[in-house]
Amino acid sequence: MTNRPLRTRLTLWTVLVGGLSVALFGAIVGFTLRSVMLRQFEATLRQEAESLIEALERSAQPVNWSSQVQVAQVFSTVITLYPFEVEQPPGKSVYRTRRLGGASIPGGIDGIPYTAKIGAIEAARILQVTREGIRLRVAVDLSPLQRWEASMWWTYALIVPAAVVLLSAGGSWLYRQAMKPVDEIAAAADRITAERLDQRLPVSGVRDEIGRLTEVLNRMINRLQGSFEQARRFSADASHELKTPLTILRGELESVLHSGELPDVAEKALLDLLDETGRLEHIVEGLLLLSQADSGRLQVGEDVVGLTDLIEELTDDLEILAERDGITAELKVAPAVLVNGSAQFLRQLVLNLCDNAIKYNRSGGKVRCELSTTQEMAVVRISNTGDEISPEHRERIFDRFYRAESSRARALSGGGQGLGLSICREIVRAHGGSLTIEPSEPGWNVFQFTLPLHTVQTAQEDRGTLPIAAQL
């Protein structure tokens, strides 16, 4: 239930609590009414029993119970509503009203009402009174009360489902209306990205809980925007400022190495420094590219790029590296696949992914590079054998500077800097595509990126009505 939407959970809880409340209220009312009516019956029984006993006590002479005339005279002052039976002495029945139909009323405890069956009457409420050698039992048929009770419970049985339906419909509508501002806030928040931090959540102007929450979130976004822009400016400025001294440092190192006057130890040390300088330059270039992507200034252009030719050229070079480690490279590309963008960036994208697939493979493993097309997209899948990337690292491996625990995932993060796959993803995004890690068979890792296909209509819109061959 915890995975259901909040409005669904609230509706279900409303139906549950409301339904139980209606059912409980109905049960309490039903039992209360039955108890009240039963007490009214018992009070009437007591009044009638007292009246009959008083009539017998007022008789000046013993009653001849076989004489209907004398019995009628004794009870002439009493209006009998219910059938009764007289025993004199107790244990010897001397009189029963005709409504009993000859059936005897079962005995019980004096003064305490009880329920029993009397002849054809399935349930009767009985009160027994004994006084001065006379025992009197008065009974009332409970059939009307039972019929009323059955009707009442049937009514409740219809009311409760109807109430549940009304609660469900009303609760759903009410929570849908109540959650509408939350949906609007969620939709607005979903549109806020690193490239669109100037967006804000809609403010209703109502000073309720949601209004206050919206204001707090907008203030938080303001702080995030300021911090993000400051970090982005620092990254861009630092990367830009570092390029010049690194270029100078590389030039000086190369100049000294080319002099040919260095001892072997010094030459080795300078070569190591030159390698580290190259790594620093690579990191700086990556940071500069990422800062451009963050600010929306990563321009890839609209050139028509032959993706098939580009991949074939790169894989020819990479096959040489693969053979050195005993790795088999397999290429399967669709012919004449064209996309729009930057050949330089796309070459860097494919080169990074293929280089990773070869470097971080197992000895004697395989690398596959496949290019196919769908109706609107070019699909490139680069697969390699080796240690699988665990599920918990599959999403975060594209984050900048993220390093997973395994050497395989650490390697795929970009040769140690943690920027390689982030750069690849930004290049793909700038071209209008997506880069993902796809499910694969055991022992394989598959990276897939998609790019929108170049079409004849697009070329004619961008460059006039020249045929493709002339435009290329």
C-alpha positions as CSV (number, residue, x, y, z in Angstrom):
1,M,0.0,0.0,0.0
2,T,3.0,2.3,0.6
3,N,3.7,2.3,-3.1
4,R,0.3,3.8,-4.0
5,P,-0.2,7.5,-4.7
6,L,-0.9,9.6,-1.7
7,R,-4.5,10.5,-2.8
8,T,-5.2,6.8,-3.3
9,R,-4.0,6.0,0.2
10,L,-6.0,8.9,1.7
11,T,-9.1,7.7,-0.1
12,L,-8.6,4.2,1.0
13,W,-8.1,5.3,4.6
14,T,-11.2,7.5,4.4
15,V,-13.2,4.6,3.1
16,L,-11.9,2.3,5.7
17,V,-12.3,4.7,8.7
18,G,-15.6,6.1,7.4
19,G,-17.0,2.7,6.6
20,L,-16.1,1.3,9.9
21,S,-17.5,4.4,11.6
22,V,-20.8,4.0,9.8
23,A,-21.0,0.3,10.5
24,L,-20.0,0.8,14.2
25,F,-22.5,3.7,14.6
26,G,-25.2,1.6,13.0
27,A,-24.5,-1.3,15.3
28,I,-24.5,0.9,18.4
29,V,-27.8,2.6,17.3
30,G,-29.4,-0.8,16.5
31,F,-28.4,-2.5,19.8
32,T,-29.4,0.7,21.7
33,L,-32.8,0.8,20.1
34,R,-33.4,-2.9,20.7
35,S,-32.4,-2.5,24.3
36,V,-34.7,0.5,24.8
37,M,-37.6,-1.3,23.2
38,L,-36.9,-4.5,25.2
39,R,-36.9,-2.4,28.4
40,Q,-40.2,-0.8,27.4
41,F,-41.7,-4.3,27.0
42,E,-40.3,-5.4,30.4
43,A,-41.7,-2.2,32.1
44,T,-45.1,-2.9,30.6
45,L,-44.9,-6.5,31.8
46,R,-44.1,-5.4,35.3
47,Q,-47.0,-2.9,35.4
48,E,-49.4,-5.6,34.1
49,A,-48.1,-8.2,36.6
50,E,-48.5,-5.7,39.5
51,S,-52.0,-4.9,38.3
52,L,-53.0,-8.6,38.1
53,I,-51.6,-9.4,41.5
54,E,-53.3,-6.4,43.1
55,A,-56.6,-7.5,41.5
56,L,-56.2,-10.9,43.0
57,E,-55.4,-9.5,46.4
58,R,-58.4,-7.3,46.4
59,S,-60.7,-10.3,45.9
60,A,-62.8,-10.7,49.2
61,Q,-63.0,-14.5,48.8
62,P,-61.0,-17.3,47.2
63,V,-61.3,-17.3,43.5
64,N,-63.0,-20.2,41.8
65,W,-60.8,-20.6,38.8
66,S,-63.2,-22.9,37.1
67,S,-65.8,-20.2,37.1
68,Q,-65.3,-17.9,34.1
69,V,-67.7,-15.4,35.5
70,Q,-65.9,-15.0,38.8
71,V,-62.5,-14.9,37.1
72,A,-63.8,-12.2,34.8
73,Q,-65.1,-10.2,37.8
74,V,-61.7,-10.4,39.5
75,F,-59.8,-9.1,36.5
76,S,-62.5,-6.7,35.3
77,T,-60.5,-3.7,36.5
78,V,-57.4,-4.8,34.7
79,I,-56.8,-4.2,31.0
80,T,-54.7,-7.2,30.0
81,L,-52.4,-6.6,27.0
82,Y,-50.4,-9.8,27.2
83,P,-51.3,-13.4,27.9
84,F,-50.6,-14.7,31.5
85,E,-50.8,-17.8,33.6
86,V,-51.7,-18.1,37.3
87,E,-50.4,-20.9,39.7
88,Q,-52.1,-21.4,43.1
89,P,-50.2,-22.7,45.0
90,P,-47.0,-22.2,43.1
91,G,-46.4,-25.2,40.9
92,K,-50.1,-25.8,40.2
93,S,-51.5,-24.0,37.2
94,V,-55.1,-22.8,37.9
95,Y,-55.6,-20.3,35.0
96,R,-54.3,-19.5,31.5
97,T,-55.6,-16.9,29.1
98,R,-57.0,-18.1,25.8
99,R,-54.2,-16.5,23.8
100,L,-51.8,-19.1,25.2
101,G,-53.8,-21.7,23.3
102,G,-53.4,-24.2,26.1
103,A,-49.6,-23.9,26.2
104,S,-47.9,-23.4,29.6
105,I,-45.5,-20.6,30.2
106,P,-42.1,-21.9,31.3
107,G,-41.0,-20.9,34.8
108,G,-38.0,-18.7,35.7
109,I,-36.6,-16.5,38.5
110,D,-39.0,-14.1,40.1
111,G,-38.6,-10.5,39.1
112,I,-36.0,-11.2,36.4
113,P,-37.3,-11.1,32.8
114,Y,-36.3,-14.0,30.6
115,T,-36.9,-15.3,27.1
116,A,-38.4,-18.6,26.2
117,K,-40.6,-20.4,23.7
118,I,-44.3,-20.8,24.4
119,G,-46.1,-23.1,22.1
120,A,-46.1,-21.6,18.6
121,I,-44.4,-18.5,19.8
122,E,-40.7,-18.9,19.1
123,A,-39.5,-16.2,21.4
124,A,-41.5,-14.5,24.2
125,R,-40.3,-12.2,27.0
126,I,-41.6,-13.5,30.4
127,L,-41.8,-12.0,33.8
128,Q,-42.6,-14.2,36.8
129,V,-44.0,-12.8,40.1
130,T,-44.8,-14.8,43.3
131,R,-46.7,-13.2,46.2
132,E,-48.8,-14.7,49.1
133,G,-49.1,-18.2,47.6
134,I,-49.9,-16.9,44.1
135,R,-47.4,-17.1,41.2
136,L,-48.1,-15.1,38.1
137,R,-46.3,-15.3,34.8
138,V,-46.9,-12.6,32.1
139,A,-45.5,-13.0,28.6
140,V,-45.2,-10.8,25.5
141,D,-44.5,-12.1,22.0
142,L,-41.2,-10.7,20.6
143,S,-42.0,-11.5,17.0
144,P,-42.8,-7.9,16.1
145,L,-39.5,-6.7,17.8
146,Q,-37.6,-9.4,15.9
147,R,-39.2,-8.4,12.6
148,W,-38.4,-4.8,13.2
149,E,-34.8,-5.7,14.2
150,A,-34.3,-7.8,11.0
151,S,-35.7,-5.0,8.9
152,M,-33.3,-2.5,10.7
153,W,-30.2,-4.7,10.0
154,W,-31.2,-5.2,6.4
155,T,-31.5,-1.4,6.1
156,Y,-28.0,-1.0,7.6
157,A,-26.7,-3.7,5.3
158,L,-27.8,-1.5,2.4
159,I,-26.7,1.8,3.9
160,V,-23.1,0.8,4.8
161,P,-22.1,-0.2,1.2
162,A,-23.9,3.0,-0.1
163,A,-22.0,5.0,2.4
164,V,-18.7,3.4,1.4
165,V,-19.3,4.2,-2.3
166,L,-20.2,7.8,-1.4
167,L,-17.1,8.1,0.8
168,S,-14.9,6.6,-1.9
169,A,-16.3,9.0,-4.6
170,G,-16.3,12.0,-2.3
171,G,-12.9,11.3,-0.8
172,S,-11.4,10.7,-4.2
173,W,-12.8,14.0,-5.6
174,L,-11.9,15.9,-2.4
175,Y,-8.3,14.6,-2.3
176,R,-7.9,15.2,-6.1
177,Q,-8.8,18.8,-5.6
178,A,-6.7,19.1,-2.5
179,M,-3.6,17.5,-4.2
180,K,-4.0,19.6,-7.4
181,P,-1.6,22.3,-6.1
182,V,0.9,19.6,-5.1
183,D,0.7,18.1,-8.6
184,E,1.4,21.6,-10.1
185,I,4.3,22.0,-7.7
186,A,5.7,18.6,-8.7
187,A,5.3,19.3,-12.4
188,A,7.0,22.7,-12.0
189,A,9.8,21.1,-9.9
190,D,10.3,18.4,-12.5
191,R,11.0,21.1,-15.1
192,I,13.7,22.7,-13.0
193,T,17.1,21.3,-14.1
194,A,20.7,22.5,-13.9
195,E,20.1,24.3,-17.2
196,R,16.8,25.9,-16.0
197,L,17.5,26.9,-12.4
198,D,15.8,30.3,-13.1
199,Q,12.4,28.5,-13.0
200,R,10.4,28.7,-9.8
201,L,7.5,26.9,-8.3
202,P,4.0,28.5,-8.7
203,V,2.9,30.5,-5.7
204,S,-0.8,30.5,-5.1
205,G,-0.8,33.4,-2.7
206,V,-2.8,31.5,-0.1
207,R,-1.1,31.4,3.3
208,D,-1.8,27.7,3.9
209,E,0.6,24.8,4.4
210,I,1.2,24.3,0.7
211,G,1.7,28.0,0.2
212,R,4.3,28.1,2.9
213,L,6.0,25.0,1.6
214,T,6.2,26.6,-1.9
215,E,7.8,29.7,-0.6
216,V,10.4,27.6,1.4
217,L,11.2,25.5,-1.7
218,N,11.6,28.6,-3.8
219,R,14.0,30.1,-1.3
220,M,15.9,26.9,-1.3
221,I,16.1,26.9,-5.2
222,N,17.4,30.5,-5.0
223,R,20.2,29.4,-2.8
224,L,20.9,26.4,-5.0
225,Q,20.9,28.6,-8.1
226,G,23.4,30.9,-6.5
227,S,25.7,28.1,-5.4
228,F,25.4,26.3,-8.7
229,E,26.2,29.4,-10.7
230,Q,29.1,30.2,-8.5
231,A,30.5,26.6,-8.9
232,R,29.9,26.7,-12.6
233,R,31.7,30.0,-13.0
234,F,34.6,28.7,-10.9
235,S,34.8,25.5,-13.0
236,A,34.7,27.4,-16.3
237,D,37.1,30.1,-15.2
238,A,39.5,27.7,-13.5
239,S,39.5,25.4,-16.6
240,H,40.0,28.4,-18.9
241,E,42.8,29.9,-16.8
242,L,44.6,26.5,-16.4
243,K,44.8,25.9,-20.1
244,T,47.4,28.5,-20.8
245,P,49.9,27.5,-18.0
246,L,49.5,23.9,-18.8
247,T,50.2,24.5,-22.5
248,I,53.3,26.5,-21.5
249,L,54.4,23.8,-19.1
250,R,54.0,21.1,-21.8
251,G,55.9,23.2,-24.3
252,E,58.8,23.8,-21.9
253,L,59.0,20.1,-21.0
254,E,59.0,19.1,-24.7
255,S,61.6,21.7,-25.4
256,V,63.9,20.4,-22.7
257,L,63.3,16.7,-23.7
258,H,64.2,17.5,-27.3
259,S,67.5,19.1,-26.3
260,G,69.1,15.7,-25.9
261,E,71.4,16.9,-23.1
262,L,69.6,15.3,-20.2
263,P,70.8,12.4,-18.0
264,D,68.7,9.3,-18.2
265,V,67.2,9.8,-14.7
266,A,66.2,13.4,-15.5
267,E,64.8,12.5,-18.8
268,K,62.6,9.8,-17.3
269,A,61.4,12.2,-14.6
270,L,60.5,14.8,-17.2
271,L,58.7,12.2,-19.3
272,D,56.6,11.3,-16.3
273,L,55.9,15.0,-15.7
274,L,54.9,15.3,-19.4
275,D,52.4,12.4,-19.0
276,E,50.9,13.9,-15.9
277,T,50.7,17.3,-17.7
278,G,48.8,15.5,-20.5
279,R,46.4,14.0,-17.9
280,L,45.8,17.5,-16.4
281,E,45.1,18.9,-19.8
282,H,42.6,16.1,-20.4
283,I,40.9,16.9,-17.1
284,V,40.8,20.6,-17.8
285,E,39.3,20.1,-21.2
286,G,36.7,17.8,-19.8
287,L,35.8,20.3,-17.1
288,L,35.6,23.1,-19.6
289,L,33.3,20.9,-21.8
290,L,31.1,20.1,-18.8
291,S,30.9,23.7,-17.7
292,Q,29.8,24.7,-21.3
293,A,27.1,21.9,-21.2
294,D,25.9,23.2,-17.8
295,S,25.5,26.7,-19.1
296,G,23.8,25.6,-22.3
297,R,26.7,26.8,-24.4
298,L,27.9,23.4,-25.7
299,Q,27.3,24.0,-29.4
300,V,27.5,20.8,-31.6
301,G,26.3,22.4,-34.8
302,E,24.1,20.9,-37.5
303,D,26.6,19.4,-39.9
304,V,25.6,16.1,-41.5
305,V,27.8,13.4,-40.1
306,G,28.2,9.9,-41.7
307,L,28.0,7.9,-38.5
308,T,28.7,4.6,-40.4
309,D,31.9,6.0,-41.9
310,L,33.0,7.5,-38.6
311,I,32.6,4.3,-36.6
312,E,34.3,2.2,-39.3
313,E,37.3,4.5,-39.3
314,L,37.6,4.4,-35.5
315,T,37.2,0.7,-35.2
316,D,39.9,0.1,-37.8
317,D,42.3,1.8,-35.4
318,L,40.9,0.2,-32.3
319,E,41.2,-3.3,-33.7
320,I,44.9,-2.9,-33.6
321,L,44.8,-2.2,-29.9
322,A,42.4,-5.0,-29.3
323,E,44.6,-7.6,-31.1
324,R,47.5,-6.6,-28.8
325,D,45.6,-7.9,-25.8
326,G,44.1,-10.9,-27.6
327,I,40.7,-9.3,-27.7
328,T,38.4,-10.0,-30.6
329,A,36.6,-7.0,-32.1
330,E,33.3,-7.5,-33.9
331,L,31.8,-4.8,-36.1
332,K,28.2,-4.7,-37.4
333,V,27.0,-1.4,-38.8
334,A,24.1,-0.4,-40.9
335,P,25.1,1.3,-44.1
336,A,24.8,5.1,-44.8
337,V,23.5,6.2,-41.4
338,L,23.5,10.0,-41.2
339,V,23.0,12.2,-38.2
340,N,23.3,15.9,-37.5
341,G,25.9,17.3,-35.2
342,S,29.6,17.6,-34.7
343,A,31.9,15.0,-36.2
344,Q,34.6,16.0,-33.6
345,F,32.4,15.4,-30.6
346,L,30.9,12.2,-32.0
347,R,34.3,10.9,-32.8
348,Q,35.3,11.6,-29.1
349,L,32.1,9.9,-27.9
350,V,32.7,6.7,-29.9
351,L,36.4,6.7,-29.2
352,N,35.9,7.0,-25.4
353,L,33.4,4.2,-25.3
354,C,35.3,1.8,-27.6
355,D,38.6,2.6,-25.8
356,N,37.0,1.7,-22.4
357,A,35.5,-1.5,-23.9
358,I,39.0,-2.6,-25.0
359,K,41.0,-1.4,-22.0
360,Y,38.7,-2.9,-19.3
361,N,38.1,-6.2,-20.9
362,R,39.4,-9.5,-19.8
363,S,42.2,-11.3,-21.6
364,G,40.9,-13.1,-24.7
365,G,37.6,-11.3,-24.4
366,K,35.4,-9.7,-27.1
367,V,34.2,-6.3,-28.1
368,R,31.1,-5.6,-30.2
369,C,30.2,-2.4,-31.9
370,E,26.8,-2.4,-33.5
371,L,25.0,0.4,-35.4
372,S,21.4,0.0,-36.3
373,T,18.4,2.3,-36.9
374,T,14.9,2.6,-35.8
375,Q,12.2,4.7,-37.5
376,E,13.7,8.0,-36.2
377,M,16.9,7.2,-34.3
378,A,20.4,5.8,-34.9
379,V,21.2,3.2,-32.2
380,V,24.9,2.4,-31.3
381,R,25.6,-0.5,-28.9
382,I,29.1,-1.0,-27.7
383,S,29.5,-4.2,-25.7
384,N,32.4,-5.9,-24.0
385,T,33.1,-9.0,-21.9
386,G,34.4,-8.5,-18.4
387,D,33.3,-7.8,-14.8
388,E,29.6,-6.8,-14.8
389,I,28.6,-3.4,-13.4
390,S,26.4,-4.0,-10.3
391,P,22.9,-2.6,-10.4
392,E,23.6,0.0,-7.7
393,H,26.3,1.6,-9.8
394,R,24.5,1.6,-13.1
395,E,22.8,4.9,-12.7
396,R,25.4,6.8,-10.7
397,I,28.3,5.7,-13.0
398,F,27.4,8.7,-15.2
399,D,27.7,11.2,-12.4
400,R,30.8,13.4,-12.4
401,F,33.7,12.2,-10.3
402,Y,31.7,9.2,-9.1
403,R,33.8,6.1,-8.4
404,A,32.3,2.7,-7.7
405,E,33.9,0.1,-5.6
406,S,34.9,-2.3,-8.3
407,S,37.9,-1.7,-10.6
408,R,35.7,-2.2,-13.6
409,A,33.2,0.5,-12.6
410,R,36.0,2.8,-11.5
411,A,37.7,2.3,-14.9
412,L,34.5,3.1,-16.7
413,S,34.1,6.3,-14.8
414,G,36.8,7.7,-17.1
415,G,40.2,6.2,-16.6
416,G,40.4,7.3,-13.0
417,Q,39.1,10.9,-13.2
418,G,35.4,10.1,-13.1
419,L,34.6,12.4,-16.0
420,G,34.7,10.2,-19.1
421,L,31.2,8.9,-19.1
422,S,29.8,12.3,-17.9
423,I,31.4,13.9,-20.9
424,C,30.0,11.2,-23.2
425,R,26.5,11.7,-21.8
426,E,26.7,15.5,-22.3
427,I,27.8,15.0,-25.8
428,V,24.9,12.7,-26.5
429,R,22.4,15.0,-24.8
430,A,23.7,18.0,-26.9
431,H,22.9,16.0,-30.0
432,G,19.4,15.2,-28.8
433,G,20.0,11.6,-27.8
434,S,20.5,9.5,-24.7
435,L,23.2,7.3,-23.2
436,T,22.3,4.3,-21.1
437,I,23.7,1.0,-19.7
438,E,21.5,-1.7,-21.2
439,P,20.6,-5.1,-19.7
440,S,22.7,-7.8,-21.2
441,E,23.6,-11.5,-21.0
442,P,25.8,-12.5,-18.1
443,G,29.5,-11.6,-18.4
444,W,28.8,-8.6,-20.7
445,N,28.4,-4.9,-20.3
446,V,26.5,-2.9,-22.9
447,F,26.5,0.9,-23.4
448,Q,24.0,2.2,-25.8
449,F,23.4,5.7,-27.2
450,T,20.8,7.0,-29.6
451,L,20.9,10.0,-31.9
452,P,18.2,11.5,-34.1
453,L,18.6,10.5,-37.7
454,H,19.3,13.0,-40.4
455,T,16.5,13.1,-42.9
456,V,16.0,14.5,-46.4
457,Q,13.3,16.9,-45.1
458,T,15.7,18.2,-42.4
459,A,18.5,18.8,-44.9
460,Q,16.2,20.6,-47.3
461,E,14.9,22.8,-44.5
462,D,18.4,23.6,-43.3
463,R,20.2,24.0,-46.6
464,G,17.6,24.6,-49.2
465,T,16.5,22.1,-51.8
466,L,19.8,20.8,-52.9
467,P,20.1,17.0,-53.0
468,I,22.0,15.3,-50.2
469,A,25.0,14.4,-52.3
470,A,25.5,18.1,-53.2
471,Q,25.1,19.2,-49.7
472,L,27.7,16.8,-48.5
